[in-house]
Amino acid sequence: MQHISKLPNVGTTIFSIMSALANQHNALNLSQGFPNFSSDKKLMDLVNKAMHSGYNQYAPMPGNTELRERIANKYDLLYSTSYHPETEITVTAGATQAIFTIISAFVKQEDEVIIFKPAYDCYQPAIELQGAKTISIPLDAPNYGVDWNIVKEKTNPKTKMIIINTPQNPGGSIFSEADMLKLQELTKDTNIIVLSDEVYEHIIFDGEKHQSACAADIDIIMPKKKAPEHKIPFTLINLYPN
């Protein structure tokens, strides 16, 4: 018996290919987010201590309450934004699950979703499984920035979602304050959802500052300026252990 995949065009991912090549040539593997060295002993001791302190059962469906409270505190500290840990924060088993769940919950057949390429390889399959259309916009080399004029041209009444990734995987570019303001302007008076993948928010160099979607209507994004009336409707993805 033969079964036809819902995603017949999805082959071996570039991550698997690069990892295999790294193993074959004994090369430093920068393609995937796992280290080739042991975890810090202090971290392992703390995990062991937590397991012996009762943190060894299924977590609540939205995630551990203490963790959600800490996440809320973090965003208050970094971006002066307020999120209720009971109703506005959900912990998932990794960012890929979160991305798939969000896309599945909001994107419907014949919707369009804008992504920027090169992109993390889970975006497009998740979109296509919903019967929706991926609108791919290439990032401009050598800095891999967004051409917002193209984004505006591609946006139409079918646009359900725009997925941004900053810092960007795999290109490494980051959204500037100007980028966030362009996104804010583009989504104003629309029902477009912004899915903001920010899993690398703390891996930024050269004195640059992370611009988070959760701060898009406050002074962190617009220093010394009046906060705009419009707030981007967004979903934020970050990595925390459950």
trRosetta pair geometry for C-beta under 8 A, 3 or more apart (Angstrom, degrees):
i j d omega theta_ij theta_ji phi_ij phi_ji
4 8 6.7 -29 -175 -76 85 116
5 8 5.0 147 69 -78 100 59
5 10 7.5 -117 139 44 144 99
6 128 7.8 157 143 121 92 97
6 129 6.0 65 129 -117 135 79
7 10 4.2 10 143 4 116 122
7 125 5.2 16 -121 -137 152 101
7 128 6.4 108 -105 94 94 129
7 129 6.9 -39 -57 -71 109 88
10 125 5.5 35 -84 -92 145 122
12 16 5.1 -104 -178 75 95 131
12 17 5.9 109 125 -54 115 93
13 16 5.0 99 61 5 80 98
13 17 7.1 -144 101 -3 45 88
13 121 5.1 148 -137 98 113 166
14 17 5.4 -53 -146 39 38 115
14 18 6.0 34 158 -17 71 107
14 31 7.2 -137 131 -159 82 124
14 121 6.8 169 25 -56 94 142
15 18 6.1 -56 -143 39 27 105
15 19 6.3 26 157 -19 62 109
15 31 5.4 162 -134 148 60 108
15 32 5.1 89 -165 -78 108 100
15 121 7.1 -136 -10 20 108 137
16 19 5.9 -57 -145 37 28 110
16 20 6.3 29 157 -20 64 107
17 20 5.9 -59 -153 35 27 110
17 21 6.5 23 152 -15 64 108
18 21 5.6 -54 -146 39 34 111
18 22 6.2 39 153 -23 66 104
18 29 7.0 128 136 -147 93 86
18 31 3.4 139 103 -73 139 164
18 32 7.5 165 84 -25 110 88
19 22 5.6 -50 -147 34 32 114
19 23 6.5 32 154 -16 64 104
19 29 5.9 48 -118 -146 64 135
19 31 5.8 -128 -54 72 70 128
19 32 5.7 6 -73 -5 117 130
20 23 5.8 -55 -151 37 31 110
20 24 6.2 33 151 -23 65 109
21 24 5.4 -53 -143 36 33 115
21 25 6.1 0 167 8 68 111
21 27 7.0 -14 127 36 79 132
22 25 6.7 -73 -140 52 23 87
22 26 7.8 30 167 -146 56 4
22 27 4.5 -107 -136 68 65 92
22 28 7.1 -81 -144 92 114 18
22 29 3.7 73 -179 -85 169 94
22 31 6.9 -151 -29 13 133 116
23 26 7.5 19 -168 -74 27 42
23 29 7.7 19 -45 -69 65 130
29 32 6.5 -16 151 35 114 86
29 36 6.7 111 37 -43 110 125
35 39 8.0 131 57 -77 134 59
39 43 5.2 -97 161 78 111 126
39 44 5.5 127 95 -52 116 98
40 43 4.4 87 69 4 92 106
40 44 7.1 -169 92 -6 48 84
41 44 5.6 -55 -148 39 36 110
41 45 6.2 38 153 -22 68 105
42 45 5.7 -53 -148 36 31 112
42 46 6.4 31 153 -19 64 105
43 46 5.7 -55 -150 35 31 111
43 47 6.5 32 152 -18 65 104
44 47 5.6 -51 -148 36 34 112
44 48 6.3 36 152 -20 65 106
45 48 5.6 -54 -148 38 32 114
45 49 6.3 36 151 -22 65 105
46 49 5.5 -50 -146 35 33 114
46 50 6.4 35 153 -21 64 103
47 50 5.7 -53 -150 34 32 112
47 51 6.5 35 151 -22 64 103
48 51 5.7 -51 -150 32 32 113
48 52 6.6 20 155 -8 64 108
49 52 6.0 -64 -150 44 31 104
49 53 6.1 24 152 -19 67 116
50 53 5.5 -64 -142 40 31 110
50 55 4.2 -37 166 52 92 135
50 56 8.0 148 127 -53 74 77
51 55 6.3 -80 -86 73 31 80
51 56 4.9 70 -152 -77 69 111
54 57 7.6 -24 172 -1 67 105
55 64 7.9 14 -140 -114 107 144
59 63 5.9 -3 145 -147 134 34
59 64 4.8 -76 -142 -57 120 76
59 91 7.3 -48 128 82 150 129
59 242 5.2 -130 18 162 161 103
60 63 6.6 -19 74 61 85 19
60 64 6.8 133 28 -91 89 30
60 65 6.6 50 20 -44 139 83
62 68 6.7 21 128 -73 106 149
62 86 7.6 90 91 -153 165 42
62 89 7.3 93 167 99 112 63
62 90 4.9 -96 -151 -119 78 74
62 91 6.7 84 149 24 52 76
63 67 5.7 -95 154 79 109 121
63 68 5.3 127 91 -57 113 104
63 89 7.3 -77 52 129 135 90
63 90 6.1 145 -7 -169 115 42
63 91 2.5 94 -100 29 142 114
63 92 7.6 -65 -68 -37 113 34
63 242 5.4 -113 -131 -130 87 97
64 67 4.1 75 76 9 103 112
64 68 6.8 -178 88 -11 52 84
64 91 6.8 -12 24 33 68 158
64 242 6.3 150 -7 -171 98 63
65 68 5.8 -56 -149 36 32 109
65 69 6.4 32 154 -19 65 106
65 85 6.9 89 -161 140 64 128
65 86 8.0 9 -131 -87 93 77
66 69 5.7 -55 -151 36 32 113
66 70 6.4 33 152 -19 65 105
67 70 5.6 -54 -149 36 33 111
67 71 6.4 36 151 -21 66 103
67 91 6.0 30 107 -66 131 153
67 240 6.4 150 -179 141 118 132
67 241 7.7 -121 -127 85 144 64
67 242 6.9 -173 69 -133 170 44
68 71 5.6 -49 -147 34 34 114
68 72 6.5 38 152 -20 64 102
68 85 3.8 122 130 -164 103 101
68 86 7.4 114 124 -64 145 37
68 89 4.5 149 -153 98 98 127
68 90 7.9 5 -108 -89 119 20
68 91 6.4 -118 -73 -29 88 109
69 72 5.7 -51 -151 34 33 113
69 73 6.5 34 150 -19 64 105
69 85 4.7 -25 -78 -79 55 166
70 73 5.5 -53 -149 37 34 114
70 74 6.4 42 150 -27 65 102
71 74 5.5 -49 -151 28 33 116
71 75 6.8 25 156 -12 64 102
71 83 7.7 -49 117 80 92 129
71 85 7.1 128 60 -113 93 95
71 89 5.4 149 89 -157 131 147
71 91 7.7 -178 -26 -75 153 100
71 238 7.7 160 -143 74 117 133
71 240 6.3 -95 -84 -32 117 167
72 75 6.2 -59 -152 38 31 103
72 76 6.4 32 151 -19 65 108
72 82 7.6 31 -170 -159 98 49
72 83 5.1 -139 -120 75 87 85
72 84 7.1 9 -115 -148 141 9
72 85 4.6 -92 -26 -63 138 92
72 88 7.9 94 -100 76 107 104
72 89 6.0 -113 -61 -30 90 150
73 76 5.5 -56 -149 37 33 114
73 77 6.2 32 154 -20 67 108
74 77 5.7 -59 -150 37 29 110
74 78 6.1 8 162 -4 68 113
75 78 6.1 -57 -129 48 31 99
75 79 5.4 -33 -170 42 69 109
75 81 5.0 -54 152 68 106 100
75 82 7.9 173 104 -83 106 16
75 83 5.9 32 69 11 146 116
75 214 5.9 -52 -154 126 126 155
76 79 7.6 -67 -102 59 9 66
76 80 6.6 34 -163 -122 49 28
76 81 6.6 -119 -89 65 46 45
76 82 6.1 47 -95 -92 98 60
78 212 7.6 70 121 0 119 149
79 212 5.6 -72 -90 59 146 135
79 214 5.5 89 111 98 162 103
79 215 3.9 -123 -161 -70 115 118
79 218 7.1 118 168 61 80 135
79 220 5.4 -108 -143 27 67 167
80 215 7.2 81 51 -121 78 105
80 218 5.9 -152 83 150 111 157
80 219 7.8 7 54 47 147 89
80 220 6.4 167 28 -33 105 119
81 214 4.9 -140 41 151 174 104
81 215 5.9 -122 -42 -83 122 69
81 218 6.9 -156 -74 1 85 148
83 88 4.2 -135 -168 103 89 129
83 89 5.5 98 136 -51 124 101
83 214 7.7 -49 -47 -151 124 133
84 87 4.6 14 91 44 125 93
84 88 4.7 100 49 10 73 107
84 89 7.4 -154 91 0 44 91
85 88 7.4 -46 -68 54 13 78
85 89 5.2 -36 -134 39 49 128
90 98 7.7 154 98 -121 103 101
91 240 6.2 -78 -128 79 107 109
91 242 4.7 144 139 -102 125 96
92 95 7.5 113 79 -95 118 21
92 97 4.5 -163 163 93 123 112
92 98 4.1 175 36 -66 152 86
92 101 6.6 -159 -110 13 145 143
92 242 7.4 -117 101 -58 11 131
93 97 5.0 56 63 8 77 158
93 242 6.4 -62 -87 6 60 140
94 97 5.2 97 68 8 82 100
94 98 7.2 -146 104 -5 46 91
94 239 7.2 1 -139 -123 50 93
95 98 5.3 -58 -151 38 40 115
95 99 6.1 40 154 -22 73 104
95 197 6.8 85 -177 -145 129 98
95 199 5.0 -46 -70 -78 157 133
95 237 5.1 85 -144 170 97 119
95 238 7.5 -102 -94 139 106 6
95 239 5.6 -56 -45 -76 106 88
96 99 5.8 -51 -146 35 32 111
96 100 6.3 29 157 -15 64 107
96 122 5.0 -167 -136 -91 96 173
97 100 5.9 -58 -147 40 30 108
97 101 6.0 29 157 -20 66 111
98 101 5.8 -59 -145 37 27 110
98 102 6.3 25 159 -18 64 108
98 237 5.1 149 107 -124 136 103
99 102 6.0 -58 -147 36 27 108
99 103 6.3 21 159 -13 64 110
99 120 8.0 -134 -89 100 173 135
99 122 5.8 102 89 109 141 123
99 123 6.9 -81 172 -92 136 62
99 126 6.3 -168 129 -7 94 172
99 163 8.0 54 -146 -134 109 132
99 195 7.0 96 -131 168 77 138
99 197 6.8 12 -89 -92 118 117
99 237 6.2 10 -66 -97 82 155
100 103 6.0 -60 -146 41 28 107
100 104 6.0 27 157 -18 65 112
100 122 6.8 -77 -58 167 94 119
100 126 4.7 -139 -113 -118 69 128
101 104 5.8 -58 -145 39 27 111
101 105 6.2 25 157 -22 64 110
102 105 5.8 -59 -147 34 28 110
102 106 6.4 -10 168 9 64 114
102 195 5.8 134 122 -117 144 125
102 235 5.2 164 -139 118 142 163
102 237 7.8 -107 -8 -69 148 109
103 106 6.8 -80 -142 50 24 88
103 107 5.0 -17 -173 14 69 127
103 113 7.3 7 -133 -101 107 163
103 123 7.9 151 -70 -151 150 56
103 126 4.4 93 69 141 155 117
103 127 6.0 -95 -166 -78 137 58
103 130 6.5 -137 148 -26 93 140
103 161 7.3 -138 -115 55 75 170
103 195 7.3 -16 -68 -68 80 164
104 107 7.1 -42 -86 46 14 89
104 126 7.1 -90 -46 -171 81 97
104 129 7.6 -29 -93 96 92 115
104 130 6.3 -169 -113 -80 51 113
106 160 6.5 163 139 160 98 120
106 161 6.5 102 107 -63 128 127
106 193 5.7 -21 165 17 159 164
107 111 5.0 -146 -158 73 76 144
107 113 6.0 -21 -115 -58 138 126
107 127 6.3 -73 146 -131 165 68
107 130 4.6 93 106 105 101 167
107 132 4.8 -57 167 -31 115 157
107 160 5.4 140 -113 98 74 147
107 161 6.0 -66 -78 1 105 132
108 111 5.2 100 58 -22 62 118
108 130 6.4 -115 -121 166 15 113
108 131 7.4 -21 163 70 46 104
108 132 6.8 105 83 -71 27 106
108 160 7.3 157 28 -90 74 160
109 130 6.7 -146 -67 147 52 70
109 131 3.5 -13 -112 101 85 132
109 132 6.5 -140 -122 -64 24 62
110 131 6.8 -16 -25 131 54 99
110 132 6.8 -53 40 -113 12 59
110 133 7.3 11 -149 -10 33 102
110 158 6.8 -92 147 -146 79 118
111 130 7.3 -23 44 118 113 124
111 132 4.3 -30 66 -123 83 116
111 133 7.3 -163 94 28 42 74
111 158 6.2 172 -145 176 40 79
111 159 7.8 68 -176 -155 79 13
111 160 3.8 -1 -169 -16 127 136
111 161 7.4 51 151 6 128 90
112 132 6.6 179 -85 -179 23 97
112 133 4.9 -27 -107 71 75 99
112 134 7.9 146 -157 -104 66 9
112 135 5.3 41 179 -25 109 118
112 156 7.2 43 44 55 148 95
112 158 4.4 70 3 119 110 102
112 159 5.1 -51 79 -94 104 51
112 160 6.5 147 57 8 46 80
113 123 7.9 -156 126 172 130 99
113 127 4.8 -131 45 -123 140 131
113 132 5.8 60 -9 135 105 135
113 133 7.3 168 23 83 70 48
113 134 5.9 -33 69 -112 91 56
113 135 6.7 -180 82 22 36 83
113 159 7.6 120 -94 -151 27 64
113 160 6.1 -40 -77 62 76 92
113 161 4.6 -5 -122 67 93 98
113 162 7.4 176 -165 -86 62 28
113 163 6.5 36 170 -14 107 104
114 135 4.7 -36 -98 77 65 109
114 137 6.3 13 -167 -7 99 117
114 151 6.6 86 -178 -141 155 86
114 154 6.0 117 -105 114 120 128
114 155 7.1 -39 -45 -82 145 77
114 159 6.4 4 -22 -141 106 112
114 161 7.3 -158 31 102 68 54
114 162 4.6 -11 63 -116 110 76
114 163 7.0 -171 90 24 58 68
115 119 5.0 16 158 -94 120 164
115 123 5.0 120 -114 141 151 148
115 124 6.7 -112 32 -67 158 80
115 127 7.7 -126 -28 -30 127 150
115 134 6.1 -25 17 -162 116 101
115 135 7.2 146 20 74 64 55
115 136 5.9 -24 71 -107 89 63
115 137 7.3 177 87 25 39 77
115 163 4.8 -4 -103 57 82 114
116 119 6.1 136 81 -79 50 106
116 136 7.8 120 -120 -160 16 60
116 137 5.4 -38 -107 74 65 90
116 138 7.6 85 -163 -155 66 10
116 139 5.3 66 171 -58 107 98
116 146 6.2 -67 -113 -99 144 100
116 163 7.6 -143 10 89 77 78
116 164 7.1 36 7 -120 124 57
116 165 7.1 -144 56 28 107 96
116 168 7.4 -67 97 -131 123 131
117 136 4.9 13 -14 -168 128 109
117 137 7.0 157 18 71 80 36
117 138 5.5 -45 72 -103 91 55
117 139 6.7 -153 83 -2 37 85
118 139 7.1 -70 21 27 59 115
118 170 5.7 -37 114 40 130 92
118 171 6.0 142 55 -46 102 99
119 123 5.2 -50 143 27 132 140
119 124 7.2 116 83 -29 132 98
119 136 7.6 -128 -5 -131 132 97
119 163 7.7 71 -150 101 135 124
119 165 6.8 139 -140 8 80 145
119 169 7.7 56 -167 87 38 72
120 123 5.8 102 76 -23 81 100
120 165 6.3 161 -8 -108 110 158
120 169 4.9 44 -70 88 96 115
120 170 7.8 131 -79 -37 58 71
120 197 6.9 -113 13 144 144 166
121 124 7.4 -50 -163 30 49 99
121 125 7.6 36 154 -2 71 111
122 125 6.4 -68 -156 46 44 105
122 126 5.9 41 157 -22 77 115
123 126 6.3 -77 -162 37 23 108
123 127 6.5 17 155 -17 66 111
123 134 7.5 110 127 -125 95 126
123 163 5.6 178 -137 95 129 166
124 127 5.6 -56 -148 35 34 112
124 128 6.2 27 159 -16 69 109
124 134 4.8 1 -128 -87 87 164
124 136 7.7 -3 -91 -74 121 111
125 128 5.8 -59 -142 40 31 108
125 129 6.3 38 158 -27 66 104
126 129 5.9 -50 -149 27 29 114
126 130 7.3 24 153 -15 58 104
127 130 6.2 -68 -168 33 34 107
127 132 5.0 -90 180 79 81 110
127 133 7.5 -42 151 93 118 11
127 134 4.8 112 91 -72 150 93
128 131 7.6 56 -176 -71 41 16
128 132 7.0 -115 -92 62 28 65
128 134 6.6 -44 -56 -23 88 110
132 160 7.1 -77 -138 29 141 135
133 158 7.8 19 44 141 119 132
135 154 5.2 147 166 176 138 127
135 159 7.6 -49 18 -106 148 93
137 146 7.4 51 118 -143 128 85
137 147 7.4 -140 173 53 117 89
137 150 5.5 144 -146 120 120 122
137 151 6.1 7 -107 -82 174 73
137 154 6.3 -132 -72 3 117 161
139 144 4.0 34 137 -162 129 73
139 145 6.5 144 -167 53 88 17
139 146 6.5 -48 -118 -78 81 54
139 168 7.3 92 -82 175 166 167
139 171 6.1 -81 84 -36 154 171
139 173 6.7 -176 -179 29 145 149
140 143 6.9 11 96 60 85 78
140 144 6.6 170 68 -116 44 22
140 145 5.3 -28 54 57 102 74
140 146 7.7 177 9 -82 95 8
140 147 5.9 89 -34 -42 123 101
141 144 6.2 14 -92 -64 50 66
143 173 6.1 96 159 -110 65 124
144 168 6.5 -143 131 74 131 152
144 171 4.0 176 -165 170 173 148
144 172 7.5 103 49 58 146 64
144 173 4.0 -153 87 -26 105 139
145 173 6.3 -153 -74 -170 52 151
145 179 7.7 -137 -158 -84 91 122
146 151 6.5 18 173 -37 112 131
146 175 7.7 8 1 -110 127 85
146 179 6.0 97 39 -133 123 112
146 182 7.6 180 97 88 123 143
147 150 4.4 57 98 8 108 111
147 151 7.0 166 94 -13 58 84
148 151 5.0 -46 -146 35 46 118
148 152 6.3 53 153 -23 69 99
148 179 7.6 -175 -63 -132 120 63
148 182 4.3 -79 -112 174 158 142
148 183 7.9 -119 -119 -60 118 56
148 186 6.9 -138 -165 -56 105 132
149 152 5.7 -50 -151 33 32 113
149 153 6.6 34 150 -20 63 105
150 153 5.5 -54 -150 35 35 113
150 154 6.3 26 155 -14 68 109
151 154 5.9 -63 -148 41 29 106
151 155 6.4 35 153 -31 65 107
151 162 7.6 49 -160 -129 118 135
151 182 7.9 98 60 143 141 115
151 186 6.3 -25 121 -127 117 161
152 155 5.8 -52 -147 24 30 114
152 186 6.1 -128 -89 -119 80 110
154 159 7.6 105 127 -85 75 128
155 159 4.9 -36 -146 -22 68 163
155 162 8.0 -25 -97 -70 108 120
155 186 6.5 168 -36 -178 166 109
155 190 8.0 -52 176 -112 127 165
155 192 7.4 -35 -146 -80 117 151
156 159 5.7 127 52 -19 50 98
159 162 7.2 17 177 -54 116 86
159 190 7.7 -7 84 177 111 141
159 192 5.5 -7 120 -104 104 113
160 191 7.9 -33 -135 109 55 93
160 192 6.9 148 168 -126 17 61
160 193 6.5 -4 154 25 68 100
161 192 6.6 152 -100 -167 24 74
161 193 4.6 -26 -107 69 83 94
161 194 7.4 154 -160 -92 68 21
161 195 5.8 24 -176 -10 119 106
162 183 7.2 -166 105 -145 149 104
162 186 7.9 56 -36 106 165 130
162 187 7.2 -119 19 -76 134 118
162 192 6.0 33 -7 168 100 122
162 193 7.6 -178 26 88 62 48
162 194 5.3 -20 67 -111 94 70
162 195 7.3 -173 87 27 42 71
163 194 7.9 148 -96 -164 26 53
163 195 4.6 -20 -109 69 75 107
163 197 6.6 28 -177 -11 94 111
164 175 6.5 25 176 -58 131 142
164 183 6.9 -22 -57 -110 149 152
164 194 6.5 -3 7 -170 110 100
164 195 7.3 167 26 83 62 55
164 196 5.3 -9 65 -115 100 67
164 197 6.8 -166 94 29 48 76
164 213 7.2 138 62 -61 130 125
165 168 4.9 93 102 -121 95 64
165 169 5.9 -88 160 26 137 79
165 196 8.0 163 -84 -164 34 47
165 197 4.2 -14 -107 71 79 113
165 198 7.8 -172 -149 -72 46 41
166 173 7.7 -59 -119 109 81 68
166 174 5.1 88 -162 -150 98 60
166 175 4.0 -57 -97 1 158 99
166 179 7.9 149 -83 102 151 146
166 196 7.4 -38 32 -163 94 91
166 197 7.8 126 19 78 49 66
166 198 6.2 -13 73 -106 68 79
166 201 7.9 55 110 -96 71 71
166 210 7.3 145 130 -151 101 80
166 211 6.8 -26 126 63 149 84
167 172 6.2 -10 176 -155 112 42
167 173 7.1 169 -155 86 70 28
167 174 4.9 -42 -101 -87 73 88
167 198 8.0 84 16 -147 54 59
167 200 4.3 -69 54 93 106 121
167 201 7.3 176 1 -87 86 30
167 203 6.2 -94 31 80 149 89
167 204 6.1 -175 -55 -84 126 85
167 210 7.6 -76 -36 -112 85 96
168 171 4.7 -6 104 56 120 96
168 172 6.3 -44 67 21 81 11
168 173 4.7 6 26 56 128 74
168 174 7.0 -153 -6 -77 84 36
169 172 8.0 60 -93 -62 39 46
169 197 7.8 -80 22 124 111 129
169 199 7.7 -7 -26 57 136 114
169 200 6.9 138 -55 -13 102 134
174 204 6.3 52 -82 -122 153 112
174 208 6.0 130 58 145 154 148
174 210 7.1 -107 -158 -113 132 58
174 211 7.3 124 160 22 101 94
175 179 4.0 -130 -161 89 85 141
175 180 5.8 96 147 -52 122 82
175 183 7.8 -10 -156 -16 139 136
175 211 5.1 -107 98 67 95 119
176 179 4.8 110 49 0 67 99
176 180 7.4 -131 97 -1 42 84
176 211 6.5 84 176 -10 15 150
177 180 5.9 -56 -153 36 35 110
177 181 6.4 33 151 -18 66 107
177 211 5.7 -171 -79 -103 52 140
177 221 5.9 152 -137 -170 88 65
177 222 7.3 138 -169 -82 117 50
178 181 5.7 -56 -148 38 33 111
178 182 6.4 37 152 -21 66 104
179 182 5.7 -55 -151 34 31 112
179 183 6.4 31 152 -18 65 105
179 211 7.1 135 64 81 101 152
180 183 5.6 -51 -148 37 34 113
180 184 6.2 39 151 -23 64 106
180 211 4.9 -133 -35 155 137 131
180 213 7.2 -167 -133 -98 108 56
180 216 5.3 -146 176 -120 115 97
180 221 5.4 -103 105 -151 146 125
181 184 5.4 -49 -146 35 33 117
181 185 6.3 35 153 -20 64 104
181 221 7.3 158 -61 157 81 112
181 222 7.3 98 -86 -81 113 102
182 185 5.7 -53 -148 36 30 111
182 186 6.2 31 153 -21 64 108
183 186 5.7 -56 -145 36 30 112
183 187 6.3 10 162 -5 66 112
183 194 6.7 77 170 -111 123 143
183 213 7.9 -72 110 -112 147 96
183 216 7.4 -79 86 -137 111 143
183 232 6.5 17 126 -102 102 141
184 187 6.5 -69 -145 44 24 97
184 188 6.6 46 153 -51 61 96
184 216 5.5 176 -79 169 117 119
184 217 7.5 148 -130 -77 134 75
184 228 6.6 113 155 62 140 155
184 230 6.1 138 177 98 95 114
184 232 5.5 -95 -105 -58 72 104
185 188 5.8 -35 -154 -5 31 120
186 190 7.9 -29 138 12 58 141
186 192 7.9 -42 124 60 88 156
187 190 5.3 -107 -162 51 53 115
187 192 4.8 -118 -130 68 96 117
187 194 6.3 -63 -75 -46 163 112
187 230 7.7 159 91 160 81 130
187 232 5.6 69 75 -126 145 82
187 233 7.1 -143 160 30 133 81
188 230 4.5 -48 -115 -124 97 167
189 230 7.6 -72 -30 -109 65 131
191 233 7.5 -17 -161 40 43 156
192 233 7.2 153 87 57 50 109
193 233 5.5 -73 -112 113 58 105
193 234 6.9 132 -174 -109 65 34
193 235 6.6 19 175 -6 111 101
194 213 5.9 -166 117 -145 130 145
194 232 5.1 -13 19 168 143 118
194 233 6.5 138 16 84 83 55
194 234 4.0 -34 75 -103 98 91
194 235 7.4 -178 92 23 53 61
195 234 7.1 164 -85 -160 21 73
195 235 5.0 -14 -115 61 68 102
195 237 7.0 33 175 -20 86 113
196 212 7.3 104 147 -166 148 64
196 213 3.7 -148 -56 0 163 142
196 214 7.7 -149 69 -32 151 73
196 234 5.2 18 -9 -176 113 127
196 235 6.9 176 24 81 73 47
196 236 5.2 -19 70 -108 106 63
196 237 6.7 -171 93 19 53 78
197 237 4.7 -13 -116 57 58 128
198 201 4.5 35 162 -60 101 108
198 210 7.3 93 -160 -175 117 125
198 212 6.1 30 -115 -121 164 87
198 213 7.4 -148 -43 10 130 94
198 236 6.3 -23 20 -162 120 89
198 237 6.3 150 27 71 65 65
198 238 5.7 -25 80 -82 91 85
199 237 6.3 -34 -53 121 86 96
199 238 6.1 155 -101 -136 51 42
199 239 4.8 58 -144 -21 95 107
200 203 4.4 -59 -174 43 93 112
200 204 7.7 125 136 -52 89 75
201 204 7.4 -30 175 -25 37 114
201 210 4.8 73 -163 -151 81 159
201 212 6.7 23 -128 -84 132 104
201 238 6.7 -30 1 -117 128 108
202 210 7.5 -50 -74 -37 36 149
204 208 5.1 -108 170 81 113 99
204 209 7.3 103 125 -123 153 11
204 210 5.5 -159 -25 -59 154 88
205 208 6.9 37 78 25 33 100
211 215 7.4 -125 -165 68 56 111
211 221 6.1 84 -152 -115 97 88
212 215 4.8 75 71 13 93 100
212 216 7.6 -118 105 -42 54 76
212 220 7.8 1 42 112 94 135
212 236 7.3 28 -174 -126 104 130
213 216 5.3 -16 -159 -31 47 121
213 232 5.8 -92 -167 85 97 139
213 234 4.4 -143 148 169 135 171
213 236 6.1 -168 64 -89 110 95
214 234 7.2 -131 -74 81 56 131
214 236 5.4 -7 -52 -67 110 149
215 218 5.3 -79 -164 49 73 105
215 220 4.2 -41 175 70 140 126
215 221 5.1 158 121 -34 90 100
216 221 5.3 56 -126 -41 35 169
216 231 6.8 125 84 -150 98 61
216 232 4.8 13 78 10 154 118
216 234 7.5 101 10 -10 137 145
217 221 7.3 29 -17 41 15 134
217 227 5.4 68 162 -175 69 108
217 228 5.9 -103 -136 60 80 82
217 230 7.0 -146 -105 96 116 45
217 231 4.2 -49 -39 -102 152 82
217 232 7.3 -168 -40 6 99 73
218 221 6.4 97 63 19 55 93
218 222 7.4 -178 109 36 24 88
218 227 5.5 -13 -111 -110 38 128
219 222 5.9 -80 -126 76 40 67
219 223 5.5 71 174 -109 83 43
219 224 7.2 90 -153 -24 109 29
219 225 7.1 162 -122 50 75 63
219 227 6.5 -78 -51 -69 67 95
220 223 7.3 17 -136 -68 16 80
222 225 4.1 -80 159 62 104 117
222 226 7.7 -39 124 70 135 30
222 227 6.4 152 60 -104 129 52
222 228 7.2 119 -20 -16 162 90
228 231 7.9 166 91 -63 91 51
